[in-house]
Structure formats: C-alpha cells, structure tokens
Amino acid sequence: MYCRNCGKQIDDKAVVCVHCGVPPKAERKFCNNCGVQTQPNQILCTKCGVTLSAVKQKSRITAGLLALLLGGFGAHKFYLGYTTEAFITLAAVWGGLILLGIPTFIMGVIVFIEGIIYLTKSDEEFEATYVNSKKGWF
C-alpha cells in the first residue's frame, strides 16, 4: 500500500504513515494501490483502476445494523442517502399492513438480506458498491 499524502510505500495495516505522519488514506495526492500521483478531484486511478476514495464516508456496520434493527422504517436507506428507496421501503412495509401483510413480509425479507449483505462485504466492497456507485437495492 502507498500513502495517499506522500506516495511512499507503507505497511498495509498502517494507521499513520511513518514518512509523513498523516493517516494513509486521509489525502488524495497519490494512489494507495500503485503510488502514482493523482489529481485532487480524481475518483479513479488511471494507471491501476482502483477507486480513489478519501476517508470512509459511510460505515457498513452502521448500515447493516440499521437494516436489521430499523429496516422497516428505511433507516439504512436514509443513512446511505437513498431517499427514494427509503420511502419505497416505508410505503411497502407500512402500507402492506393494510394488504394482509404480504408486502410487509416481502420487504422484511429484502431488508434482512440487505442487512446481511452489508455486514458480510469488506469495507472496500461496501464503499465501492453502496457509497461510490450508489447501488440502491442489494
């Protein structure tokens, strides 16, 4: 792994770069995968194709727990910024109670599966899929 601030190679588990003293993913000056210099607003490394995200924006653990515990309210969708999907979840769960609970049950299964998926993905996969790519369902 390379420091995003100074571009020098560091240990994969480093919390702080030993060369510059900055957290390795706090800046956006260099690719953390190949060490090539990048532009401040660049989101993809042109050399190796890795997503250049800054400090993690959303937690997969938080999203997963919100889905499992408050999924019927669409809390995990609101947390990830998917307001349309959150309102669809709310409407299906609470409106489904009128229709003998069938839509509520189906949405409950979907929300449960989403929570498990969020919790089993790696931080990098979660961020790439649900934060950067904005994949609203599953």
Secondary structure, DSSP 8 states (H G I E B T S, - for coil): -B-TTT--B--TT-SS-TTT-S-TTS--SB-TTT--B--TT--B-TTT--B---S--S-HHHHHHHHHHHGGGTHHHHHHT-HHHHHHHHHHHHHTTTTTTHHHHHHHHHHHHHHHHHHHS-HHHHIIIIIIS-----
